[in-house]
Amino acid sequence: MSERVALLGLGTMGLGMAGRLAQAGFPLAVWNRTASRADNFRASGVRAATSPRDAARDATVILSMLSDDVAARAVWLGQNGALAGAPAGTLCIESSTVSPVWVRELGAASQARGCALLDAPVTGSRTHAASGELTFLVGGDAKDLERATPVLKAMGKEIVHVGPLGSGATLKLVNNFICAVQAAAFGEGLALLDKSGLDLSKAVPVLVNGAPGSPLVKNVAGRIAAHDSSVHFYLGLMQKDLSYAVNEGRRHSLELRTAELTRELFRAAAEHGFASSDLSTITEYLRGRTPESRAKA
């Protein structure tokens, strides 16, 4: 492989992405704030870096998968940040779900360092990351994307060039806030079914197999039926994405009213103990459940 890759962030998504890059044969360095997340990679010959700067020092492509703007800014621009160690000519890829404002700030910092930047957030869950079935939503220069394509293909099934820098981040926020709205609407619908005394085993299939049955609703309904409590996407992170979407709307003098209302529902759910649960548990909060009662179900 001609590119040497550094991946920053081994969370729910980054862990699977790093695994795919290693399997594809890319020379790989990984970094994570909790160093033990890299233990399994050390055994397979992947270099576990001591800092983002250390990870970047011999990379030709640096990719990050982090939680939010604050984390991304520290990892890229901090004293031991990746850009401080990135050689000129390095291709930087921001795959975190972050604000377009931050993407443009990072783009300017990368350019000043003699590096190029793509924003390439993903759609898909933890299982898609592990199986290499992510979809990348890319903003940036077409020539930079051409260079990045072999790296992205190792982790994804589809690459969509959305437009100039920041376009991928914008589309990802729209994607996520629509998903959140659907999950919240389904949760309120279940709450009304509960209060009305309807048999959910009969009522829910009507919703899932009818017009409301989007892939997101089908997934949430299936997880509820299977009592699946594993985390594919943290509810607290969806709350953050809703806030970024609302703020981006305001930048364009646009009030995203459904996103704002849904953000408040997710914020309340997070404050009631669901922040570290899967986003699908918004349905449980809206049905009057608690994390404790859900665990006993």
ZATI-851917 format. One line per field, with one value per residue (C-alpha): residue number from 1; y, x, z. Coordinates in steps of 0.02 Angstrom, whole numbers. Layout:
N
pos = c(NUM;...)
north = c(Y;...)
east = c(X;...)
up = c(Z;...)
//
This chain:
297
pos = c(1;2;3;4;5;6;7;8;9;10;11;12;13;14;15;16;17;18;19;20;21;22;23;24;25;26;27;28;29;30;31;32;33;34;35;36;37;38;39;40;41;42;43;44;45;46;47;48;49;50;51;52;53;54;55;56;57;58;59;60;61;62;63;64;65;66;67;68;69;70;71;72;73;74;75;76;77;78;79;80;81;82;83;84;85;86;87;88;89;90;91;92;93;94;95;96;97;98;99;100;101;102;103;104;105;106;107;108;109;110;111;112;113;114;115;116;117;118;119;120;121;122;123;124;125;126;127;128;129;130;131;132;133;134;135;136;137;138;139;140;141;142;143;144;145;146;147;148;149;150;151;152;153;154;155;156;157;158;159;160;161;162;163;164;165;166;167;168;169;170;171;172;173;174;175;176;177;178;179;180;181;182;183;184;185;186;187;188;189;190;191;192;193;194;195;196;197;198;199;200;201;202;203;204;205;206;207;208;209;210;211;212;213;214;215;216;217;218;219;220;221;222;223;224;225;226;227;228;229;230;231;232;233;234;235;236;237;238;239;240;241;242;243;244;245;246;247;248;249;250;251;252;253;254;255;256;257;258;259;260;261;262;263;264;265;266;267;268;269;270;271;272;273;274;275;276;277;278;279;280;281;282;283;284;285;286;287;288;289;290;291;292;293;294;295;296;297)
north = c(0;169;267;257;290;361;338;445;382;202;226;137;174;200;28;-58;64;32;-154;-138;-34;-161;-305;-211;-206;-19;24;89;190;213;328;335;437;274;182;8;19;-10;-169;-291;-194;-204;-392;-381;-263;-99;43;112;295;391;550;616;702;538;449;579;589;459;454;511;504;552;507;551;479;579;631;817;985;1004;834;857;1027;959;807;903;1072;1040;1050;866;872;783;936;976;810;803;821;940;850;744;714;744;666;722;581;636;705;887;1060;1134;1284;1172;1085;1252;1301;1138;1162;1330;1257;1109;1224;1330;1171;1124;985;953;914;816;807;630;584;417;342;172;95;-1;-161;-71;-4;-178;-255;-116;-61;123;261;411;585;684;870;938;940;800;768;744;624;525;503;456;331;172;212;248;94;-15;44;78;18;189;358;509;670;797;959;1079;1069;1064;986;813;880;973;822;712;831;832;642;625;751;668;499;573;648;479;388;516;510;320;331;449;335;187;289;324;140;94;218;159;-22;-86;-251;-198;-366;-322;-133;-115;-225;-111;37;-53;-130;24;200;248;97;181;82;181;139;-44;-50;30;-81;-235;-188;-159;-327;-416;-323;-274;-151;-145;27;62;252;345;443;582;600;616;757;841;815;893;1046;1062;1049;1182;1298;1270;1313;1475;1519;1515;1609;1449;1385;1194;1176;986;972;1094;1002;835;903;948;771;697;818;768;583;611;701;553;431;378;475;321;209;179;316;192;211;380;272;203;376;436;284;333;202;226;149;39;-24;-55;-161;-270;-295)
east = c(0;71;-12;39;-114;-137;-308;-354;-494;-538;-716;-873;-838;-651;-613;-697;-622;-447;-478;-527;-372;-260;-344;-320;-133;-106;43;-56;-30;-173;-200;-335;-351;-377;-221;-285;-407;-255;-195;-267;-188;-13;-20;-52;92;-4;93;8;58;83;-1;-89;74;168;37;55;243;268;92;42;-144;-217;-397;-493;-652;-690;-839;-862;-783;-696;-612;-567;-489;-381;-325;-285;-225;-167;14;36;-94;-86;-51;103;177;108;235;191;90;-6;-189;-300;-473;-599;-727;-800;-977;-932;-991;-953;-880;-748;-712;-671;-561;-466;-455;-368;-249;-209;-174;-57;38;51;-78;-246;-410;-566;-717;-783;-910;-997;-1169;-1186;-1167;-1036;-1075;-1054;-885;-827;-885;-822;-996;-993;-1046;-928;-1002;-856;-826;-668;-563;-591;-404;-386;-533;-453;-299;-405;-514;-411;-406;-593;-637;-551;-682;-837;-954;-994;-909;-1018;-929;-1054;-965;-833;-755;-888;-1021;-999;-1020;-1178;-1259;-1212;-1298;-1455;-1450;-1432;-1564;-1693;-1649;-1668;-1838;-1898;-1839;-1924;-2087;-2087;-2058;-2203;-2311;-2266;-2307;-2481;-2506;-2454;-2576;-2716;-2693;-2663;-2573;-2401;-2371;-2513;-2494;-2307;-2300;-2432;-2315;-2155;-2225;-2325;-2281;-2193;-2077;-1914;-1751;-1721;-1892;-1873;-1704;-1769;-1922;-1815;-1698;-1843;-1920;-1752;-1714;-1549;-1460;-1293;-1233;-1219;-1232;-1234;-1391;-1282;-1190;-1355;-1402;-1238;-1274;-1446;-1366;-1242;-1383;-1486;-1335;-1296;-1476;-1461;-1304;-1414;-1558;-1659;-1756;-1752;-1904;-1919;-1732;-1746;-1893;-1807;-1646;-1742;-1813;-1639;-1569;-1701;-1668;-1482;-1514;-1619;-1475;-1488;-1337;-1226;-1363;-1401;-1498;-1643;-1676;-1757;-1912;-1895;-1877;-2033;-2128;-2087;-1953;-1789;-1620;-1643;-1816;-1758;-1613;-1735;-1851)
up = c(0;-51;89;272;379;554;632;782;893;932;993;936;752;748;816;668;543;608;595;412;371;455;362;198;229;254;364;512;671;792;939;1071;1230;1326;1269;1312;1165;1053;1140;1014;871;945;932;745;708;710;791;947;954;1115;1052;896;849;865;759;622;611;474;402;228;271;442;480;638;711;868;972;939;892;1060;1052;869;898;1039;939;780;845;1024;1081;1040;902;737;630;735;678;501;360;219;86;211;170;321;332;464;480;646;651;681;632;461;554;633;467;386;532;516;328;352;481;368;220;327;367;183;200;117;207;164;276;260;395;380;384;464;635;733;636;469;526;573;409;295;240;286;167;162;132;66;53;-27;-185;-312;-331;-144;-145;-286;-178;-26;-118;-88;99;108;5;134;259;155;21;-52;-70;-111;-161;-96;-140;-71;101;237;125;199;375;328;246;394;516;409;399;587;638;525;602;776;733;668;825;938;839;851;1038;1063;956;1066;1220;1152;1110;1287;1365;1250;1301;1125;1096;1035;952;833;823;795;637;559;585;538;380;328;275;439;425;373;394;554;627;577;664;824;829;802;943;1062;1018;1043;1206;1125;1240;1148;1096;910;927;1092;1131;1203;1038;945;1062;1012;826;845;926;783;656;745;752;569;525;622;525;370;456;458;607;612;723;723;757;903;981;960;1034;1192;1202;1183;1310;1437;1403;1428;1593;1650;1628;1445;1377;1371;1302;1119;1029;1009;1196;1165;1140;1317;1393;1301;1364;1543;1570;1663;1623;1777;1730;1552;1614;1713;1564)
//
